[in-house]
Amino acid sequence: MPQLNPAPWFAILAFSWLVFLTVIPPKVLAHSFPNEPSSHSAEQPKTESWNWPWH
């Protein structure tokens, strides 16, 4: 039964992981996100207190 011989399957497994770890991460890390967070100003917005009467 050739499927029980681990020699070719281990080589295929090792080569496929080598491809995954060398080719795919740079491609994923090269993506740029269109909605980069921008730095907000340190000034707090002016808020007015509510002058509603309490009932």
Steps between C-alpha positions, in 0.01 A plus 500: 500500500691809382301744713669360811845595376570834678796604286323678209218638715738656752692668218173634354393624843835668566508663155144625525570659842815654360295656221232618742751660736711670235253609231171576669598723801675768290197512270265543794719762668529699177132594506421859585183589681301793355366614837818575688425662835598864498635676805239719664581834650559511875244780536180379661176610334302770680192350658213693646314378805133418467270751658188286494272532800463188714143390573 
